[in-house]
Amino acid sequence: MIRVIIVDDQPLIRDGLAMLLNLRPEIEIVAVAEDGADAVAKAVELQPDIVLMDIRMPGVNGVEGTSRIQQCVPAVKVIMLTTFKDSELIFEALEKGASGYLLKDMPTDTIVQAILTAHAGGLVLPPEMTGQILVELRKTKVIEVEKKNVPHTLFELTEREIEVLKEIGYGLNNREIAEKLYITEGTVKNHVSSLIHKLALRDRTQAAIFAVRHGISEYA
């Protein structure tokens, strides 16, 4: 079973979500927490697999809570629970080590699938949501597309690696990228490992952020 902690300052949301997820045979809710500080303490104590973390909370918010969890128990995967108004914090949370994000009102099945994806080492960036959030980010000028300041390491990538990087920025997983580019999933995995190494990035999450920041993944 995948052991999960739910973090939200609103009891109705965290307890309701805990009740729904506890009905799933593959998931065990080991604790709930009311803010980032409480989440860090319980993550250190209980060593869960996944933390579902509200991004906006009084006291220690989800971004700082994620950063502290990644420092103390880096094996724990954190998925942010957000709303569209939280868009300016989402990429900060990803940069702090979050494994992705979900809207709070998404169906239970979607949240379960996100937990499974993050537990398997994947990145949770729902494409239908990412595009809208990027539009909002650019409207508020929180994130500027830094096309003029692209690191020289980008030019070390092959044409195929750039194609793969673009799709990572859209939130696609390896299987989806393989289907779109008509290559094998193993080939995609090799390209991902190669481009992460060439760009001196930590992981797939940083690759997605890189693709967005530098205009490689564009949205209408």
C-alpha positions as CSV (number, residue, x, y, z in Angstrom):
1,M,0.0,0.0,0.0
2,I,1.0,3.6,-0.7
3,R,1.3,5.5,2.6
4,V,-0.1,9.1,2.3
5,I,-0.3,12.2,4.5
6,I,-2.9,14.9,3.6
7,V,-2.1,18.5,4.5
8,D,-4.7,21.2,4.5
9,D,-5.7,24.0,7.0
10,Q,-9.4,23.3,6.3
11,P,-10.6,20.3,8.3
12,L,-13.5,19.6,5.9
13,I,-11.2,19.3,2.9
14,R,-8.5,17.2,4.5
15,D,-10.8,14.9,6.4
16,G,-13.1,14.5,3.4
17,L,-10.2,13.7,1.1
18,A,-8.8,11.3,3.7
19,M,-12.1,9.4,4.0
20,L,-12.4,9.1,0.2
21,L,-8.8,7.9,-0.3
22,N,-9.0,5.5,2.6
23,L,-11.6,3.6,0.6
24,R,-9.0,2.7,-2.1
25,P,-7.3,-0.6,-1.4
26,E,-3.9,0.7,-2.8
27,I,-3.8,3.7,-0.4
28,E,-3.4,4.1,3.3
29,I,-3.8,7.6,4.9
30,V,-1.3,7.5,7.8
31,A,-1.9,11.0,9.0
32,V,-3.4,14.4,8.3
33,A,-1.7,17.8,9.0
34,E,-2.9,21.3,9.3
35,D,0.0,23.2,7.9
36,G,3.5,22.9,6.5
37,A,5.3,22.6,9.9
38,D,2.9,19.9,11.1
39,A,3.4,18.1,7.7
40,V,7.2,18.1,8.1
41,A,7.1,16.8,11.6
42,K,4.7,13.9,10.6
43,A,6.7,13.2,7.5
44,V,9.9,12.8,9.5
45,E,8.1,10.6,12.1
46,L,6.0,8.4,9.7
47,Q,8.2,8.3,6.6
48,P,5.2,8.2,4.1
49,D,5.5,7.6,0.4
50,I,3.4,10.6,-0.6
51,V,2.3,13.9,0.9
52,L,-0.7,15.7,-0.6
53,M,0.1,19.3,0.3
54,D,-2.2,22.4,0.1
55,I,-0.1,25.2,-1.4
56,R,-1.6,28.1,0.6
57,M,-1.9,27.8,4.4
58,P,-1.3,30.1,7.4
59,G,2.0,29.8,9.1
60,V,4.3,27.5,7.1
61,N,2.7,27.3,3.6
62,G,3.0,24.4,1.2
63,V,6.0,25.7,-0.7
64,E,8.1,26.0,2.4
65,G,6.7,22.8,3.8
66,T,7.7,21.0,0.6
67,S,11.2,22.5,0.8
68,R,11.7,21.3,4.4
69,I,10.4,17.8,3.6
70,Q,12.8,17.5,0.7
71,Q,15.6,18.5,2.9
72,C,14.7,16.1,5.8
73,V,13.1,13.1,4.0
74,P,14.0,13.5,0.3
75,A,12.5,10.1,-0.6
76,V,9.0,11.4,0.1
77,K,7.1,12.6,-2.9
78,V,5.0,15.8,-2.5
79,I,2.0,16.6,-4.7
80,M,0.6,20.1,-4.4
81,L,-3.1,20.7,-4.0
82,T,-3.9,24.0,-5.7
83,T,-6.4,26.3,-7.3
84,F,-5.9,28.4,-10.4
85,K,-5.3,31.5,-8.2
86,D,-2.3,29.7,-6.7
87,S,-0.5,29.8,-10.1
88,E,2.3,32.1,-9.0
89,L,3.3,29.5,-6.3
90,I,3.2,26.4,-8.4
91,F,6.5,26.7,-10.2
92,E,8.2,27.8,-7.0
93,A,6.9,24.6,-5.4
94,L,8.2,22.5,-8.3
95,E,11.6,24.1,-7.9
96,K,11.5,23.2,-4.3
97,G,11.1,19.5,-5.2
98,A,7.3,18.9,-5.6
99,S,6.4,16.0,-7.9
100,G,3.6,17.9,-9.4
101,Y,0.2,19.5,-8.7
102,L,-3.6,18.9,-8.8
103,L,-6.6,21.0,-8.5
104,K,-8.4,20.4,-5.2
105,D,-11.7,19.7,-6.9
106,M,-10.4,17.0,-9.3
107,P,-12.2,13.6,-9.2
108,T,-10.9,11.1,-6.7
109,D,-9.8,8.7,-9.5
110,T,-7.6,11.5,-10.9
111,I,-6.0,12.1,-7.5
112,V,-5.4,8.3,-7.0
113,Q,-3.8,8.1,-10.4
114,A,-1.6,11.1,-9.5
115,I,-0.5,9.4,-6.3
116,L,0.4,6.2,-8.3
117,T,2.3,8.3,-10.9
118,A,4.3,10.2,-8.3
119,H,5.0,7.0,-6.3
120,A,6.4,5.4,-9.5
121,G,8.7,8.4,-9.9
122,G,6.6,10.3,-12.5
123,L,5.8,13.9,-12.7
124,V,2.2,15.0,-12.2
125,L,1.5,17.9,-14.6
126,P,-1.9,17.5,-16.0
127,P,-1.7,18.9,-19.6
128,E,-5.2,20.3,-19.6
129,M,-4.4,22.2,-16.5
130,T,-0.8,23.3,-17.2
131,G,-1.7,25.3,-20.2
132,Q,-4.2,27.4,-18.4
133,I,-1.9,27.9,-15.4
134,L,0.9,29.1,-17.7
135,V,-1.5,31.5,-19.4
136,E,-2.3,33.0,-15.9
137,L,1.4,33.1,-15.0
138,R,2.2,35.1,-18.1
139,K,-0.7,37.4,-17.6
140,T,0.5,38.3,-14.1
141,K,4.1,38.3,-15.3
142,V,5.2,36.0,-12.5
143,I,7.1,33.9,-15.0
144,E,8.7,35.5,-18.1
145,V,9.7,33.3,-21.0
146,E,13.5,33.8,-21.0
147,K,14.1,33.1,-24.7
148,K,17.0,35.6,-24.9
149,N,18.8,34.0,-22.0
150,V,18.8,30.3,-22.9
151,P,21.8,28.5,-21.3
152,H,24.5,27.4,-23.7
153,T,23.9,23.8,-22.6
154,L,20.6,23.7,-24.5
155,F,22.6,23.7,-27.7
156,E,24.2,20.4,-26.7
157,L,20.9,18.6,-27.1
158,T,20.0,16.7,-30.2
159,E,16.9,17.6,-32.2
160,R,15.1,14.6,-30.7
161,E,16.1,15.5,-27.2
162,I,14.7,18.9,-27.7
163,E,11.4,17.3,-28.9
164,V,11.3,15.2,-25.8
165,L,12.1,18.1,-23.6
166,K,9.2,20.1,-25.2
167,E,6.8,17.3,-24.4
168,I,8.0,17.0,-20.8
169,G,7.1,20.7,-20.4
170,Y,3.6,19.8,-21.6
171,G,3.4,17.3,-18.7
172,L,3.4,14.1,-20.9
173,N,4.8,10.9,-19.4
174,N,7.2,8.6,-21.2
175,R,4.5,6.4,-22.8
176,E,2.6,9.4,-24.1
177,I,5.8,10.9,-25.5
178,A,6.7,7.6,-27.2
179,E,3.2,7.5,-28.8
180,K,3.4,11.1,-30.0
181,L,6.9,10.8,-31.4
182,Y,6.5,7.3,-32.8
183,I,9.5,5.9,-30.8
184,T,9.8,3.3,-28.1
185,E,9.3,4.1,-24.4
186,G,12.8,2.9,-23.7
187,T,14.2,5.3,-26.3
188,V,12.3,8.1,-24.6
189,K,13.7,7.1,-21.2
190,N,17.2,7.3,-22.6
191,H,16.6,10.7,-24.1
192,V,15.2,12.0,-20.8
193,S,18.3,10.8,-18.9
194,S,20.6,12.3,-21.5
195,L,19.0,15.7,-21.6
196,I,18.8,16.0,-17.8
197,H,22.5,15.2,-17.7
198,K,23.4,17.6,-20.5
199,L,21.4,20.5,-18.9
200,A,22.8,19.7,-15.4
201,L,19.3,19.4,-14.0
202,R,18.3,17.4,-10.9
203,D,15.3,15.5,-12.3
204,R,12.3,15.5,-14.6
205,T,10.6,18.2,-12.7
206,Q,13.4,20.6,-13.3
207,A,13.4,19.6,-16.9
208,A,9.7,20.6,-17.2
209,I,10.4,24.0,-15.5
210,F,13.4,24.6,-17.9
211,A,11.2,23.9,-20.9
212,V,8.6,26.3,-19.7
213,R,10.9,29.1,-18.6
214,H,12.8,29.1,-21.9
215,G,9.8,28.9,-24.2
216,I,10.5,25.4,-25.4
217,S,7.0,24.3,-24.4
218,E,4.6,27.0,-25.7
219,Y,0.9,27.2,-25.1
220,A,-1.7,29.1,-27.1
